[in-house]
Amino acid sequence: MARVITYGTFDLLHYGHIRLLERAKQLGDYLIVGVTSEDFDRRRGKINTHQSLMERMAAVRALGIADEIIVEEYVGQKIDDIKRYDIDIFTVGSDWTGQFDYLKEYCTVIYLPRTEGVSSSDIRAQGADISVSTTDSSGIWKKFANECEYVNGVRTTDNRDECKAIYVTSLPDKHYEDIRQALLEDKHVICESPIATKAEHVKELFALARNKGLVLMDGIKPAYSTAYSRLLVLLKSGAIGEVVSVDAVCTSLSDLSNSEGEIEGRWNSMCAWGPTALLPVFQILGTGYKCKHIVSRYIDEEKTFDGFTKIDFEYENAVASIKVAKAAKSEGSLVVTGTKGYVYVPAPWWKMDYFEIRYENAADNKRFFYQLDGEGIRYEIVAFSKMIETGKDFSNISEDVSVAIAQTIEDCILHT
Ligand code: C2G
């Protein structure tokens, strides 16, 4: 009895997949199909998958071709599976020709001709044609535009009239007007955080977007990193006991003056770094703090540009602190203190792909690593496009967090 194995993502199952599976089955008597997990797909650069692992497995099962379905979770698993399941034949489509020759040491390898003219990428792209334009072409926009290349169905355009969505990258004081204008023009909006520098404005903009059935997304990259998402759920599950403190630091030292030696046209420290540093504070401890204490060091006489700001928050049973700076440098780490242990994310934590949970007994420490491509921007764009396409909420930042961020920035301004 010949045992055959094949693997795939099988997103939005189509004729090409079905033909592959039928022919794979005909190669032997028993067919095992390995369906890729979300994590594994992300690690190998497939970030656009529309269906969950469960949905994809269910679709393969419903065909009734496979005798057994397994999950593919890691690089090198194919070798383990071939041994574990006593496989005679490994098969995959001809788009992979040559790439699995290393398996010939363990079983027969057969590349079946790929079916031309149909692919999951095309099906995904058909549904959406999301053209994104911007409020001004800054370096931030160039990075974003570059990342759009990795997302099916999303493209950038200079033509504001024909675009479906706008990426707001103007100076923070202009965000409110720019977002309002875009929403009134029936454009979806993603905004380089903060959404506005006044909490009331953020509420008003979200209400406007809701009324018009449009997406308004707060762009804070780390919210879309897998490592950060895993960190949040680990904390929720009590991995370090009760959280008693969240301490986040974000700094970047750069030349702050323009050619005339003025700081005009630059994001101050609180606007540039505040949303990122505040994200773990509000997502871990909530937005219901009792009080906060703000200390800023300004680099201009008008006190509009904080070169450094420290904020201490007091909660009912916990505290938090953030330090942000564009005119000072510090260790950009994130530490979450708990009653049983702590989480340590090394600098630069906002590009998080790794963190550790540390305990009193170092032998209990655990390390976690997750692939991060494109600083999280790519995943942010995937979430944005899915929200536009499906009308469902794929945002990782709730409205109350965006409001609390704006409120904190507003309080920093009032504080001067
Ligand atoms: N396929 C095909 N014809 C198409 C599209 C896909 O024959 N028009 C085949 C692929 O070659 C693959 C299978 O269908 O054998 C599943 O395709 P995908 O879902 O795209 O999965 P893939 O990324 O090719 O993963 O470890 C994973 C495997 O390496 C394959």
Residues whose N, C-alpha, C, O or C-beta is under 5 A from the ligand:
A	BS01	C2G	Y7 G8 T9 F10 D11 G16 H17 L20 V92 G93 S94 D95 P113 R114 T115 V118 S119
